Amino acid sequence: MYFERDRIELPENAVQGNQIDMDWLKTATPEEQYEALYQWFTNQYEDPAESLPYVSQEGGYIPIHGALVDPFDEFWEFGDIVSDEIINNVAQELYDIAGNKWSPVPSIDDFYEIKETALDRFELRIARAFDLLNIKDDFLIKASVFSLLITAFETYLWEITKEYLSNDKLNLESHLINNLEAFEKKMSLADIYFKRIDVKKELYDLLDNKIVWHNIKSLTPILAKGFVIDPLPDFGNIQKHLDKRHNIVHRFGMNIDGYEMPLTKEEIVELKTDLTLFVYELEQKISDRLTSL
């Protein structure tokens, strides 16, 4: 049973919406750190019973305001400042209040028809994949979730590229067409004019059928020459997960010696974190690029 505790007052501007003054947090008392993390989380998320429709046939609450989150997964960015004990205690209190499926607090925009973005769908797919871990502690379930997370990442990259192709300000389509040779598409002007090659069709076929979306060599021309992003978000942490995913997909979770690979929930959380960091940094870089135009 959850018993509400007395909250403490924090200094002005210590916590504002989804931002915490990190310099202040480093010198705050443990009680203040606890309260700051609690406020930071509840400024962004609420008990799903507050605003979500519940449909038992669909398995529970329908996440119309964004992917549902588990408080135990949300405080990783404070791990270098706040002790694990405080983080776990805050997460436990939140769990005691509303469980492991908190909903984003709706904004005024949520009451109007807003176009769903590639980022929205990425976050929802990640959350749905993680829900599978609640079934039982089974290797095949964990392996499936691990693979699905990377699939959600690949799908996001494909969708975000297609989403911005028609953006006149970014001019992504023209940049990619002008740099088809970066994808080893060998077409001379003679090919285009005399063979009547539809260059736009070639580009869309490339994006839909030829690009390996988890391969940084394939992504670099799209991000660097298409979106004109430099430097690219760091892909190194993701790269280290791909060998394991290869064994999951192509060897039924066995290594080259024929033994089932160990796979922990902590590794899955680490993968989720690495993918999400890349996606959020890419979103910011695209936003910065648009602002600069």
Backbone bond lengths (Angstrom), bond angles and torsions (degrees), N, CA, C in turn:
res aa  C-N    CA-C-N  psi(-1)  N-CA   C-N-CA  omega(-1)  CA-C   N-CA-C  phi
1 M - - - 1.459 - - 1.521 109.16 -
2 Y 1.331 116.49 139.72 1.456 120.45 -178.92 1.519 110.09 -94.07
3 F 1.330 115.91 130.37 1.464 121.98 176.29 1.522 108.26 -114.12
4 E 1.330 116.32 121.31 1.463 120.25 -178.49 1.519 110.29 -66.01
5 R 1.325 116.57 134.74 1.453 120.95 -179.15 1.532 109.77 -104.42
6 D 1.320 115.90 164.71 1.455 120.98 176.38 1.529 109.23 -71.95
7 R 1.313 116.03 132.69 1.456 121.03 178.44 1.524 109.31 -90.37
8 I 1.320 117.64 152.49 1.454 121.20 178.19 1.520 109.20 -104.98
9 E 1.325 116.30 156.38 1.463 121.58 -179.64 1.523 109.50 -88.37
10 L 1.317 115.77 133.41 1.457 121.34 179.98 1.521 110.08 -101.79
11 P 1.338 117.44 159.73 1.465 120.25 175.86 1.530 110.89 -58.63
12 E 1.316 116.07 150.33 1.467 120.68 178.70 1.524 109.61 -58.60
13 N 1.318 115.66 137.08 1.471 124.26 178.06 1.527 113.86 71.55
14 A 1.336 118.20 6.80 1.467 119.00 176.34 1.531 110.70 -64.54
15 V 1.331 115.53 -41.17 1.465 121.38 177.21 1.519 108.08 -130.22
16 Q 1.330 116.10 121.41 1.454 121.37 178.31 1.525 108.49 -130.10
17 G 1.325 115.96 107.61 1.460 119.58 -178.65 1.513 110.92 59.06
18 N 1.343 115.88 -121.27 1.466 119.69 -179.05 1.527 112.04 -99.29
19 Q 1.335 116.70 23.40 1.458 121.38 179.36 1.529 110.39 -121.97
20 I 1.329 115.73 136.59 1.461 122.65 173.16 1.526 107.80 -117.33
21 D 1.315 116.82 136.97 1.460 121.14 174.50 1.535 107.70 -68.56
22 M 1.329 115.48 102.56 1.462 119.93 -172.28 1.532 112.01 -67.94
23 D 1.321 117.35 -33.45 1.466 119.14 177.46 1.526 110.46 -64.14
24 W 1.338 115.70 -41.92 1.462 118.68 176.74 1.524 111.11 -65.49
25 L 1.342 116.52 -40.91 1.458 120.88 -176.47 1.533 111.35 -59.25
26 K 1.334 116.45 -34.85 1.469 120.41 -178.18 1.529 111.61 -63.69
27 T 1.330 117.36 -30.65 1.469 120.68 -177.25 1.523 112.84 -105.13
28 A 1.340 117.22 0.62 1.463 120.80 -178.17 1.531 110.88 -70.65
29 T 1.321 115.79 156.16 1.460 120.33 175.56 1.527 109.09 -71.11
30 P 1.328 118.54 161.41 1.472 119.90 176.86 1.520 112.63 -55.75
31 E 1.343 117.26 -37.72 1.471 120.65 179.17 1.530 110.62 -65.24
32 E 1.340 116.27 -40.14 1.471 119.99 178.95 1.525 110.95 -69.37
33 Q 1.317 116.81 -39.10 1.464 119.79 177.31 1.527 110.62 -61.23
34 Y 1.317 115.23 -43.27 1.475 120.85 178.66 1.524 109.45 -58.25
35 E 1.327 116.28 -50.96 1.465 120.68 -177.18 1.520 111.13 -64.68
36 A 1.329 117.07 -38.60 1.467 120.70 -179.77 1.523 111.21 -62.13
37 L 1.336 116.97 -45.59 1.461 120.07 179.08 1.519 111.05 -64.88
38 Y 1.329 116.00 -38.68 1.468 119.87 178.96 1.529 110.10 -62.39
39 Q 1.341 116.82 -47.32 1.464 120.24 -179.40 1.523 111.13 -66.28
40 W 1.333 116.35 -41.07 1.468 120.69 178.97 1.521 110.66 -56.48
41 F 1.327 116.12 -43.99 1.464 120.04 -178.89 1.524 111.27 -70.17
42 T 1.324 117.45 -48.65 1.474 120.26 -175.13 1.518 112.50 -74.17
43 N 1.332 118.43 -14.78 1.467 119.84 170.61 1.522 111.15 -69.84
44 Q 1.337 116.30 -22.55 1.464 120.95 -175.06 1.526 113.58 -107.20
45 Y 1.340 116.36 -28.63 1.462 120.18 -172.81 1.522 110.58 -130.05
46 E 1.315 115.17 154.40 1.456 120.60 -179.37 1.524 109.57 -140.51
47 D 1.330 114.79 164.39 1.459 121.31 172.84 1.531 107.81 -56.14
48 P 1.333 118.70 125.84 1.472 119.78 -177.37 1.522 113.38 -58.15
49 A 1.335 116.82 -22.20 1.468 119.60 178.64 1.522 111.99 -64.96
50 E 1.335 117.25 -17.57 1.454 120.84 -177.70 1.523 112.81 -69.36
51 S 1.331 117.78 -35.84 1.468 117.63 -171.85 1.524 115.43 -146.02
52 L 1.339 118.33 -2.76 1.461 119.07 -175.99 1.524 112.24 -98.84
53 P 1.330 116.29 143.33 1.468 119.25 172.31 1.523 110.04 -71.52
54 Y 1.313 116.16 145.09 1.462 121.49 179.79 1.525 108.30 -114.84
55 V 1.336 115.31 121.97 1.462 121.07 -179.74 1.522 107.57 -126.77
56 S 1.323 116.46 107.48 1.466 119.86 -174.73 1.526 111.47 -62.03
57 Q 1.353 116.40 -35.26 1.470 119.29 -179.24 1.527 111.91 -65.27
58 E 1.340 116.24 -24.87 1.464 120.75 179.84 1.525 112.06 -94.48
59 G 1.315 116.81 3.44 1.450 120.18 176.23 1.509 115.58 94.55
60 G 1.337 117.79 10.74 1.464 119.11 176.42 1.511 112.97 131.27
61 Y 1.332 115.83 -142.68 1.459 121.24 -177.63 1.533 111.16 -70.23
62 I 1.337 115.34 140.57 1.458 121.42 177.58 1.531 108.02 -94.68
63 P 1.327 118.95 117.22 1.470 121.51 -172.49 1.532 113.33 -78.81
64 I 1.323 116.68 73.98 1.464 120.78 -175.37 1.523 112.93 -76.42
65 H 1.320 118.53 -14.50 1.468 120.90 -179.31 1.526 112.68 -104.95
66 G 1.325 117.65 8.45 1.459 121.30 -177.38 1.517 110.71 126.41
67 A 1.306 115.64 169.46 1.466 121.32 -175.60 1.523 111.43 -60.97
68 L 1.329 115.44 140.21 1.458 121.10 175.45 1.536 109.16 -73.78
69 V 1.330 116.57 145.24 1.460 119.54 -174.93 1.521 110.99 -124.66
70 D 1.319 114.30 152.96 1.464 123.29 175.50 1.524 107.22 -98.83
71 P 1.332 119.27 123.04 1.472 119.88 -178.21 1.528 113.36 -58.00
72 F 1.321 118.30 -25.85 1.457 120.11 179.47 1.529 112.50 -69.77
73 D 1.360 116.84 -13.61 1.464 120.41 -178.86 1.526 113.62 -101.67
74 E 1.336 118.41 -1.54 1.462 119.97 -164.98 1.526 116.46 -104.62
75 F 1.317 118.88 -6.10 1.470 119.43 -172.77 1.531 113.35 -107.14
76 W 1.332 117.19 16.27 1.458 120.18 -174.65 1.529 112.81 -59.15
77 E 1.337 118.49 -31.83 1.464 120.17 -175.37 1.523 112.93 -69.99
78 F 1.353 117.34 -13.33 1.463 120.40 179.61 1.529 112.46 -100.52
79 G 1.337 116.24 5.03 1.461 120.38 -172.95 1.521 114.75 -63.49
80 D 1.341 116.95 -24.76 1.464 119.41 179.49 1.526 112.40 -84.03
81 I 1.332 117.10 -8.43 1.465 121.08 -176.53 1.528 111.48 -114.85
82 V 1.318 116.26 -45.07 1.459 122.21 -174.39 1.524 109.20 -102.68
83 S 1.309 117.44 140.49 1.471 120.99 -177.31 1.520 111.48 -65.93
84 D 1.333 115.18 153.52 1.464 120.44 177.55 1.525 110.76 -59.34
85 E 1.326 116.57 -35.05 1.463 119.73 -179.11 1.523 111.21 -62.26
86 I 1.333 117.39 -45.29 1.462 120.49 179.52 1.520 110.32 -65.00
87 I 1.327 116.23 -46.01 1.469 120.26 -179.86 1.521 110.83 -58.67
88 N 1.319 117.52 -46.49 1.465 121.19 -179.44 1.525 111.79 -65.23
89 N 1.342 117.01 -36.68 1.459 119.94 179.30 1.521 111.75 -68.68
90 V 1.335 116.95 -40.24 1.469 120.04 176.06 1.526 110.01 -62.68
91 A 1.335 115.76 -47.81 1.467 119.87 179.91 1.525 110.89 -59.90
92 Q 1.329 116.63 -39.40 1.469 119.79 -179.76 1.523 111.06 -65.77
93 E 1.340 117.55 -41.03 1.460 119.43 178.15 1.526 110.45 -61.76
94 L 1.321 116.15 -44.43 1.464 120.09 179.38 1.530 110.50 -63.65
95 Y 1.334 115.61 -40.95 1.469 119.72 177.67 1.525 110.49 -60.95
96 D 1.330 116.62 -40.81 1.466 120.79 -179.90 1.526 111.68 -64.70
97 I 1.326 116.58 -28.02 1.467 120.59 -179.44 1.528 111.15 -77.15
98 A 1.335 116.70 -49.20 1.473 119.05 -171.88 1.513 113.71 -141.98
99 G 1.325 118.78 17.57 1.452 119.93 174.61 1.517 112.92 77.18
100 N 1.332 115.75 -155.46 1.465 121.26 -173.40 1.520 113.25 -105.84
101 K 1.331 116.53 21.09 1.471 119.98 178.94 1.524 109.23 -135.69
102 W 1.314 115.40 80.49 1.459 121.90 176.33 1.526 109.15 -90.16
103 S 1.323 116.09 145.02 1.462 121.23 -177.33 1.521 110.98 -104.07
104 P 1.349 118.16 141.53 1.464 119.25 172.48 1.528 111.12 -54.16
105 V 1.331 116.37 138.57 1.466 120.81 176.91 1.522 108.19 -64.89
106 P 1.321 118.68 126.31 1.472 119.61 -178.44 1.521 111.47 -67.63
107 S 1.329 115.31 143.73 1.457 121.19 174.15 1.517 108.74 -102.17
108 I 1.313 116.54 176.26 1.461 120.61 178.73 1.521 110.73 -59.20
109 D 1.373 115.30 -31.75 1.464 119.19 -179.29 1.516 112.13 -65.94
110 D 1.337 116.59 -24.73 1.464 119.75 -178.11 1.525 112.40 -68.22
111 F 1.312 117.05 -14.48 1.455 120.03 -179.07 1.529 111.70 -94.63
112 Y 1.319 115.39 4.65 1.459 121.74 174.15 1.515 107.99 -121.98
113 E 1.307 116.62 164.91 1.458 120.00 -178.58 1.527 108.94 -76.75
114 I 1.323 117.51 109.46 1.445 123.08 -178.84 1.531 108.58 -111.18
115 K 1.321 115.97 134.98 1.453 120.09 179.96 1.525 110.55 -66.16
116 E 1.318 116.50 128.24 1.454 121.79 178.02 1.523 109.14 -70.46
117 T 1.318 117.27 134.62 1.463 121.55 -176.90 1.520 111.37 -101.70
118 A 1.331 114.61 169.56 1.460 119.93 175.31 1.522 110.86 -60.56
119 L 1.330 117.14 -36.16 1.464 120.63 178.09 1.525 110.76 -65.36
120 D 1.334 117.48 -41.88 1.469 120.62 177.35 1.526 110.49 -57.11
121 R 1.319 115.01 -46.96 1.471 119.18 -177.44 1.526 111.37 -68.29
122 F 1.334 117.20 -36.32 1.468 120.76 176.29 1.523 110.41 -59.92
123 E 1.327 116.91 -48.63 1.462 120.80 -178.13 1.521 111.24 -63.26
124 L 1.339 116.77 -38.98 1.460 120.13 179.06 1.523 111.30 -66.88
125 R 1.325 116.95 -42.34 1.467 120.34 -179.84 1.527 111.20 -65.60
126 I 1.329 116.34 -39.41 1.464 120.12 177.18 1.533 109.71 -61.06
127 A 1.331 116.12 -45.13 1.464 120.36 -179.49 1.527 111.21 -63.99
128 R 1.329 117.13 -42.32 1.470 120.34 179.80 1.530 110.98 -64.28
129 A 1.337 116.32 -39.66 1.465 119.17 178.14 1.526 110.30 -63.44
130 F 1.342 116.71 -43.14 1.458 120.48 -178.65 1.526 111.44 -64.81
131 D 1.324 117.27 -30.34 1.461 120.04 178.63 1.530 111.99 -58.86
132 L 1.331 117.14 -26.88 1.464 120.36 -179.38 1.528 111.68 -64.24
133 L 1.332 116.70 -25.76 1.461 119.97 -178.99 1.522 112.35 -66.85
134 N 1.338 115.82 -17.51 1.467 119.56 179.55 1.528 112.53 -77.63
135 I 1.337 116.56 -9.73 1.466 119.14 -177.07 1.529 110.56 -68.79
136 K 1.338 116.68 -57.96 1.466 121.36 173.00 1.521 108.46 -172.69
137 D 1.336 115.80 165.22 1.457 121.31 -178.31 1.524 108.64 -83.18
138 D 1.316 115.21 84.98 1.457 121.63 -175.27 1.525 108.66 -127.99
139 F 1.340 117.26 138.70 1.457 120.34 -176.31 1.524 111.87 -59.29
140 L 1.326 117.75 -44.62 1.460 119.74 -176.25 1.522 111.49 -65.15
141 I 1.324 117.65 -34.54 1.460 120.09 176.52 1.521 109.60 -67.02
142 K 1.329 117.24 -45.92 1.464 119.92 179.24 1.535 110.77 -63.83
143 A 1.314 117.05 -39.55 1.463 120.20 178.53 1.530 110.75 -64.42
144 S 1.325 116.26 -39.87 1.469 120.11 178.30 1.520 111.16 -63.61
145 V 1.345 116.20 -43.37 1.466 120.02 179.63 1.526 109.66 -63.75
146 F 1.319 117.67 -44.20 1.465 122.05 179.33 1.524 110.33 -56.05
147 S 1.325 115.89 -47.02 1.457 120.51 -179.99 1.528 111.75 -67.54
148 L 1.332 116.86 -40.26 1.461 120.70 -178.91 1.524 112.05 -64.58
149 L 1.328 117.10 -33.35 1.463 119.30 178.91 1.525 110.80 -62.58
150 I 1.329 116.09 -42.81 1.467 118.62 178.77 1.515 110.49 -69.70
151 T 1.330 117.44 -34.97 1.463 120.31 175.86 1.523 110.94 -63.44
152 A 1.330 117.41 -39.83 1.464 120.91 176.45 1.522 110.73 -62.86
153 F 1.316 116.44 -37.51 1.466 122.07 177.94 1.529 110.38 -65.43
154 E 1.331 116.79 -47.41 1.462 120.66 178.38 1.530 111.15 -59.82
155 T 1.327 115.38 -43.38 1.465 120.16 -179.61 1.520 110.90 -63.22
156 Y 1.336 116.58 -40.55 1.464 120.41 177.48 1.531 110.51 -59.12
157 L 1.338 117.63 -47.23 1.462 120.75 -177.69 1.526 111.31 -62.21
158 W 1.319 116.56 -40.62 1.460 120.72 176.81 1.526 110.20 -64.57
159 E 1.343 117.30 -45.07 1.458 121.06 -176.87 1.524 112.21 -69.48
160 I 1.336 117.63 -39.31 1.463 118.84 -178.86 1.525 110.23 -66.78
161 T 1.332 116.57 -34.40 1.466 119.88 176.72 1.524 110.65 -67.07
162 K 1.327 116.62 -47.16 1.467 119.46 179.13 1.535 110.99 -65.53
163 E 1.332 116.19 -33.47 1.459 121.24 -178.56 1.524 111.64 -63.03
164 Y 1.330 116.67 -35.31 1.462 120.58 -175.74 1.523 113.88 -98.08
165 L 1.331 118.46 -0.55 1.461 120.30 -178.65 1.530 112.54 -60.34
166 S 1.323 116.57 -32.97 1.468 120.08 -177.46 1.533 112.41 -95.02
167 N 1.342 116.79 7.80 1.460 120.00 179.98 1.528 109.44 -78.78
168 D 1.338 116.20 109.57 1.464 120.54 -175.57 1.518 112.10 -63.74
169 K 1.311 116.61 -33.91 1.461 120.10 -177.79 1.521 111.37 -68.16
170 L 1.316 116.84 -42.57 1.462 120.71 -177.92 1.527 112.00 -77.17
171 N 1.331 116.90 -29.65 1.466 122.29 176.74 1.529 112.17 60.07
172 L 1.328 115.79 34.41 1.464 121.37 -174.78 1.525 112.26 -62.05
173 E 1.324 116.67 -44.63 1.467 119.57 -177.27 1.519 111.33 -57.81
174 S 1.344 116.93 -46.05 1.468 120.32 -179.45 1.519 111.18 -64.96
175 H 1.340 116.78 -41.27 1.467 119.16 178.89 1.519 110.93 -59.85
176 L 1.330 117.03 -42.49 1.465 120.00 -178.11 1.523 111.05 -70.45
177 I 1.320 117.55 -40.99 1.471 120.60 178.55 1.527 110.18 -61.76
178 N 1.333 116.06 -40.38 1.465 119.85 -179.01 1.529 112.53 -72.86
179 N 1.323 116.89 -9.47 1.465 120.08 -178.78 1.523 111.97 -125.20
180 L 1.332 115.89 31.24 1.468 118.57 -179.76 1.522 112.09 -61.02
181 E 1.342 116.58 -27.24 1.461 118.51 -179.81 1.526 111.82 -64.34
182 A 1.329 115.98 -21.50 1.465 119.14 177.25 1.523 111.59 -66.75
183 F 1.334 116.51 -20.13 1.468 121.70 177.27 1.524 110.80 -100.13
184 E 1.343 116.10 15.66 1.463 122.78 -178.90 1.524 111.32 62.48
185 K 1.345 114.85 33.19 1.461 119.86 173.60 1.525 107.39 -92.02
186 K 1.302 117.79 104.73 1.460 122.74 -175.45 1.532 109.69 -90.76
187 M 1.330 115.10 100.56 1.467 119.69 178.20 1.523 108.22 -137.32
188 S 1.291 116.32 120.17 1.457 120.65 176.63 1.528 109.20 -87.40
189 L 1.327 115.75 168.38 1.466 119.26 175.41 1.525 110.46 -60.21
190 A 1.324 116.70 -34.88 1.466 119.80 178.52 1.523 110.37 -62.75
191 D 1.325 116.58 -40.80 1.465 119.56 177.58 1.528 110.28 -59.71
192 I 1.317 115.56 -44.15 1.458 119.86 -175.72 1.518 111.32 -66.26
193 Y 1.347 116.27 -44.46 1.464 119.33 -173.47 1.524 113.17 -83.39
194 F 1.333 116.91 -39.75 1.461 118.48 -174.42 1.526 112.81 -91.63
195 K 1.311 117.07 -31.65 1.465 119.57 176.64 1.522 111.22 -92.20
196 R 1.333 114.97 -3.15 1.465 121.45 177.52 1.532 112.19 54.29
197 I 1.296 114.89 46.86 1.464 120.08 177.78 1.520 108.97 -71.73
198 D 1.304 116.88 130.72 1.460 122.80 176.11 1.529 107.42 -83.65
199 V 1.335 115.81 99.69 1.454 120.12 -173.55 1.526 110.92 -64.13
200 K 1.316 116.51 -39.13 1.460 119.53 179.53 1.527 110.26 -63.14
201 K 1.317 116.64 -41.86 1.463 120.44 177.74 1.525 110.45 -62.97
202 E 1.338 116.77 -39.09 1.462 120.58 177.25 1.526 110.84 -61.12
203 L 1.333 116.02 -40.81 1.465 120.28 179.87 1.521 110.80 -64.14
204 Y 1.319 116.68 -47.49 1.466 119.79 -178.05 1.527 110.94 -65.70
205 D 1.309 117.48 -36.88 1.462 120.32 176.64 1.528 110.21 -64.70
206 L 1.322 115.54 -38.87 1.460 120.27 177.62 1.524 110.65 -61.39
207 L 1.331 117.11 -48.25 1.460 121.01 -177.44 1.527 111.84 -67.65
208 D 1.324 117.06 -37.39 1.461 120.83 -175.52 1.524 113.79 -83.09
209 N 1.333 117.11 -27.00 1.466 118.19 -169.96 1.527 115.77 -129.74
210 K 1.310 118.12 -17.23 1.462 118.92 -171.27 1.531 114.15 -111.38
211 I 1.307 117.74 -29.65 1.461 120.45 -175.50 1.530 110.49 -72.83
212 V 1.329 116.44 133.98 1.463 121.80 170.85 1.525 105.70 -93.11
213 W 1.323 116.75 103.43 1.459 121.02 -165.99 1.516 114.33 -74.46
214 H 1.336 118.57 -9.10 1.465 118.94 174.27 1.521 111.40 -102.35
215 N 1.331 117.03 7.44 1.464 121.80 -179.48 1.525 109.08 -100.14
216 I 1.321 117.45 118.10 1.457 120.79 -176.26 1.525 111.75 -62.93
217 K 1.344 117.89 -28.55 1.460 119.51 177.59 1.524 111.59 -66.32
218 S 1.329 116.46 -32.58 1.463 120.10 175.57 1.522 111.58 -76.63
219 L 1.335 116.01 -35.67 1.459 120.44 -176.75 1.516 113.40 -73.28
220 T 1.325 116.40 -33.04 1.459 119.74 -173.39 1.524 113.14 -56.50
221 P 1.347 120.13 -47.75 1.465 118.04 178.02 1.533 113.02 -60.74
222 I 1.337 116.66 -36.27 1.461 119.38 -179.40 1.520 110.87 -66.83
223 L 1.319 116.45 -46.74 1.462 120.26 -176.36 1.525 111.91 -77.98
224 A 1.322 116.99 -44.21 1.461 120.20 -175.13 1.522 112.53 -78.49
225 K 1.329 117.85 -45.59 1.454 121.23 -176.60 1.524 113.03 -93.37
226 G 1.348 116.51 -27.30 1.463 119.85 179.95 1.517 112.08 -86.32
227 F 1.343 115.86 -62.49 1.462 120.37 178.88 1.536 111.98 -77.19
228 V 1.332 116.93 -12.18 1.472 123.55 -177.79 1.530 109.39 56.79
229 I 1.320 115.09 54.35 1.464 122.17 179.18 1.523 109.27 -106.96
230 D 1.307 116.29 126.22 1.449 122.12 178.53 1.527 108.79 -151.54
231 P 1.348 119.04 122.29 1.465 125.96 0.27 1.523 111.31 -81.19
232 L 1.324 115.10 162.53 1.455 120.36 176.78 1.523 110.25 -74.78
233 P 1.336 118.08 155.79 1.469 119.46 170.50 1.533 109.91 -57.12
234 D 1.305 116.78 147.06 1.462 121.71 -177.43 1.524 110.62 -67.22
235 F 1.331 114.82 126.17 1.473 121.27 -178.12 1.521 111.89 -100.76
236 G 1.342 116.91 -3.84 1.461 120.27 -171.74 1.511 114.30 -59.62
237 N 1.335 117.43 -43.83 1.463 119.76 -178.25 1.519 111.78 -66.36
238 I 1.331 116.93 -31.55 1.469 120.26 178.65 1.521 110.10 -73.39
239 Q 1.325 115.97 -39.66 1.459 120.28 -177.35 1.519 111.73 -55.68
240 K 1.337 116.93 -37.60 1.467 119.63 -175.86 1.526 111.95 -68.31
241 H 1.348 117.62 -19.69 1.466 120.24 179.09 1.528 112.51 -85.00
242 L 1.328 117.06 -16.39 1.461 119.50 -169.83 1.522 113.24 -70.69
243 D 1.337 118.04 -31.03 1.467 119.18 177.31 1.521 110.66 -63.02
244 K 1.327 116.07 -41.69 1.465 119.65 178.88 1.521 110.29 -64.72
245 R 1.321 116.02 -41.62 1.461 119.34 178.78 1.534 110.69 -64.00
246 H 1.345 116.89 -36.43 1.462 120.84 177.71 1.523 110.32 -60.14
247 N 1.329 116.81 -44.76 1.466 120.25 179.38 1.520 111.84 -66.45
248 I 1.328 116.60 -35.11 1.470 120.31 177.89 1.517 110.58 -64.59
249 V 1.333 116.22 -45.87 1.468 120.81 -174.89 1.520 111.99 -76.53
250 H 1.329 117.52 -40.28 1.466 120.43 -170.08 1.524 114.38 -104.79
251 R 1.356 117.65 -13.33 1.467 119.44 -179.84 1.523 111.91 -129.35
252 F 1.341 116.98 20.17 1.459 121.47 178.43 1.526 111.39 55.13
253 G 1.339 114.96 37.01 1.454 119.50 175.36 1.514 115.07 83.30
254 M 1.332 117.89 11.54 1.466 120.10 178.94 1.520 110.46 -102.94
255 N 1.333 116.16 152.04 1.457 119.94 173.79 1.525 109.73 -81.87
256 I 1.324 116.90 -177.79 1.475 119.49 -175.38 1.525 112.63 -67.96
257 D 1.336 116.87 -14.79 1.469 120.07 176.94 1.525 112.53 -90.53
258 G 1.330 116.27 0.88 1.452 119.70 176.67 1.512 115.01 87.23
259 Y 1.330 117.64 12.70 1.449 121.21 179.46 1.536 110.39 -102.80
260 E 1.334 115.74 141.64 1.458 120.09 177.72 1.522 110.07 -62.93
261 M 1.322 116.46 129.66 1.466 120.46 -177.88 1.525 110.49 -72.80
262 P 1.329 117.40 143.64 1.472 118.70 170.20 1.522 109.28 -69.88
263 L 1.322 116.83 141.79 1.463 120.95 179.50 1.518 108.03 -149.19
264 T 1.324 116.63 116.96 1.458 121.58 -176.98 1.518 110.68 -106.86
265 K 1.333 115.41 161.68 1.455 119.70 175.68 1.514 110.47 -62.89
266 E 1.342 117.13 -32.88 1.464 120.28 179.33 1.523 111.15 -61.89
267 E 1.340 117.15 -37.39 1.465 120.40 177.16 1.522 110.94 -66.27
268 I 1.328 115.88 -36.26 1.467 119.80 179.19 1.518 110.18 -68.78
269 V 1.334 117.43 -41.25 1.465 121.24 177.04 1.531 109.78 -62.96
270 E 1.327 116.90 -40.03 1.464 120.78 178.71 1.530 110.57 -62.54
271 L 1.331 116.69 -42.95 1.462 120.33 177.42 1.523 110.66 -61.30
272 K 1.324 116.26 -46.75 1.463 120.13 178.50 1.523 110.81 -56.47
273 T 1.321 116.80 -44.21 1.460 121.56 -179.41 1.523 110.93 -62.69
274 D 1.328 117.28 -45.77 1.463 121.09 -178.25 1.532 111.38 -64.51
275 L 1.324 116.87 -42.38 1.462 120.20 178.74 1.521 110.85 -65.50
276 T 1.331 116.51 -43.88 1.456 120.93 -177.35 1.523 111.29 -65.67
277 L 1.335 117.01 -39.87 1.459 120.26 177.87 1.523 111.25 -61.65
278 F 1.338 116.66 -42.51 1.463 120.35 178.31 1.525 110.30 -61.81
279 V 1.333 116.31 -46.80 1.467 121.30 -177.54 1.529 110.91 -62.57
280 Y 1.334 116.65 -46.03 1.464 119.29 -178.69 1.526 111.49 -65.93
281 E 1.330 116.83 -38.15 1.463 119.02 178.03 1.523 110.58 -67.16
282 L 1.332 116.81 -39.19 1.463 120.07 177.28 1.521 110.93 -63.35
283 E 1.328 117.02 -43.72 1.465 120.36 177.16 1.535 110.78 -57.25
284 Q 1.334 116.26 -42.72 1.463 120.06 -179.73 1.528 111.03 -65.91
285 K 1.316 117.26 -41.14 1.457 120.71 -179.53 1.533 111.13 -66.49
286 I 1.327 116.74 -38.08 1.469 119.43 176.34 1.524 109.71 -65.62
287 S 1.329 116.89 -42.86 1.451 121.01 178.06 1.536 110.69 -60.83
288 D 1.326 116.88 -44.38 1.464 120.75 178.89 1.532 110.63 -63.01
289 R 1.320 116.15 -39.75 1.457 120.53 178.86 1.530 111.01 -62.52
290 L 1.301 116.99 -44.34 1.463 121.06 179.09 1.523 111.00 -64.24
291 T 1.323 115.83 -39.19 1.466 120.07 179.43 1.526 111.96 -64.03
292 S 1.325 115.37 -32.66 1.472 119.57 -176.95 1.520 113.37 -78.31
293 L 1.340 117.37 -13.08 1.467 120.19 -175.44 1.533 111.85 -85.31
